[in-house]
Each structure stands twice: as C-alpha cells, then as structure tokens.
Amino acid sequence: MKADRRFQSGLLFVVSGLLAACSSGSSLTTPGSQSMSSAYQRGTTLQDGDQQPLGSTPSCEQMGQHHDLASTEVTIRFRPDCGVTGDIRFPAVTNLSSPPQYEKLCESPNPVYPRGQCAESISDQGCQQANSTFWYITMQTVALSPGTVNLASNIFPVKFSSSTQIVSNNLYGLCVFNQSRSLIQDDFASGHAIAPKGDTIKLKVVLPASYGSSLSVGDILELFFESKPVSS
C-alpha cells in the first residue's frame, strides 16, 4: 500500500521504543536546536554509536542510540541486556552529506514513551497480531539540512535472538508504520511470517515502492515485533 509521507526538516530523528538491543539517549529537541556532534543531550552528550538507558531500572529498560550513516551499510546492534542480541542493518547512503545523515533508534520490551529524543510509540492495533507484540522499536532519519536520504536498497535486514522471547513453535513477523501512522508492512497479513532457527529470527523491513529507496529527513519507522503459535 502507498505510504502517506510527511516531510520534516531539521535534525529530529527519533527512534521510539523497540527493536532489540541498542542503548543511548537524551533530550528531545526541535529542528535546528543542536549540532550533529551532540545529537543526544540530557546531562550527557552522546556521540556516534553511543548508547544510554532511558529509564530508572538497571536492565531491560527503554534504550536509545545514535548512529551516523555511511556510504556503506551500517549495522546498529541491539541492547546487551534483557537476554536479547541482534542488529538491524541500514543500507548504504548514496547521497551522503557532511556532516553525515544519522539514525536515532529507541527500543523497549514495552511501548516506547517520550523521553530523551524518543517519540512515543503509536498504537499497533492496525497490526494483524497486535495482541502478541513483544518488542518495540522506532527509527528516525535525521540530517543537518532538509531533503531526502537516498539508499542503495529498500531493505533493512533484522536479526533478533533471545532464549526467552523466541519460542520454537511460534511464527514471527514485523508490523511497521510510518510517521503519518500509515501501515506500510504487516508480515502476518501478507503471509511473510517466519519460523525461528533456534532462538533467532531473521526478519526485514521493506520500504514500499512509493518510497523509491529513500527516506525524507525526519521520516520515522515504528517497528512492532509480533508472534503467533504455529497451530493457531
């Protein structure tokens, strides 16, 4: 389905609340209010690749991180706690700027709440398996100047491993919304749910044709990880 896209300028790239194991974070700001080198500020200035918990508990809390994009594929690794490992691979940028465009990602085992630069998770009720969502992530693409970020691919491979979250007799899939709250992917509805291999699932976010393998500065992707017993 075609995604209703909204252009956003400035450097607010918010990734709210899910995909497995990253960490970093800081204060929510408005476009133009901070420099690329200090993208996460809440008592601490985070640089590219920095991770920081955005909660008050010692583990399994909301996490966020900031990663500069590159002319080659960039791997954003998930949080080291909660018994979760894995990563999401962001395609190479073909129109890389200086300073480079970057991604902000927030993840949580619960809906992401607005803290630091994390946007609040929207409702996942449009997903076929909404009642089974077990992990939440949002990613936002940010740049110093407005425009588009052109990508070498429209596919973002995702690997998620957990001995507690992944069960051998379940199927798994992603449900993805954009910042306009338009549903752009539902693996269960489209028949693309998969069975795990051991305690690992390999999924992928696929941008629809309307995106043309590019994201506008400010574009947000909300990822919901869902499961379903094979027998149901």
BELUR-V607355 format. One record per pair of residues at least 24 apart in sequence whose ideal C-beta (glycine too) atoms are under 6 Angstrom apart, sorted by the first residue. I is the first residue (numbers start at 1). GAP is how many residues later the second one is. Records with the same first field share a line. If there is no record, write none. Layout:
# BELUR-V607355
I->GAP, GAP
This chain:
# BELUR-V607355
2->208
3->175, 179, 181, 205, 207
4->176, 178
6->173, 174
7->209
8->210
9->137
11->131, 133
13->91, 127, 128, 129
14->90, 103, 104, 105, 126
15->89, 90, 91, 123, 124, 125
16->90, 96, 102, 103, 105, 122
17->89, 90, 91, 95, 104, 119, 121
18->89, 117, 118, 119, 205
19->69, 88, 118, 204
20->58, 64, 66, 140
21->57, 58, 59, 63, 64
22->29, 41, 43, 56, 57, 83, 85
23->28, 29, 30, 40, 42, 56
24->26, 27, 28, 40, 41, 42
25->27, 29, 39, 91
26->90
27->89
28->89
36->63, 108
39->27
40->26
42->74
54->61, 62
62->46
63->44
64->42, 52, 54
65->40
66->36, 38
67->36
68->32, 34
69->24, 31, 32, 33
71->25
76->29
83->79, 81
84->78
85->76
86->73, 74, 75
87->72
88->68, 70
89->68
91->60, 61, 62
92->60
93->56
94->56, 58
95->55
99->45
101->42, 48
102->40
103->36
104->36
105->34
106->32
107->30
108->28
109->26
111->25
112->24, 26
122->55, 59, 100
124->100
126->57
127->48, 59, 97
128->58, 60, 61
129->59, 97, 99
132->94, 95, 96
133->91, 93
134->31, 91
135->90
137->86
138->82, 84
139->82
140->80
141->74, 78
143->74
146->71
147->70
148->66, 68
149->66
150->64
151->62
154->53, 59
155->49, 51
156->49
157->47
158->45
159->43
160->41
161->38, 39
163->36
166->30, 33
169->61
170->57, 59
171->24, 57, 59
172->29, 55
173->53
174->29, 49
175->49, 51
176->29, 45, 47
177->45
179->41
184->24
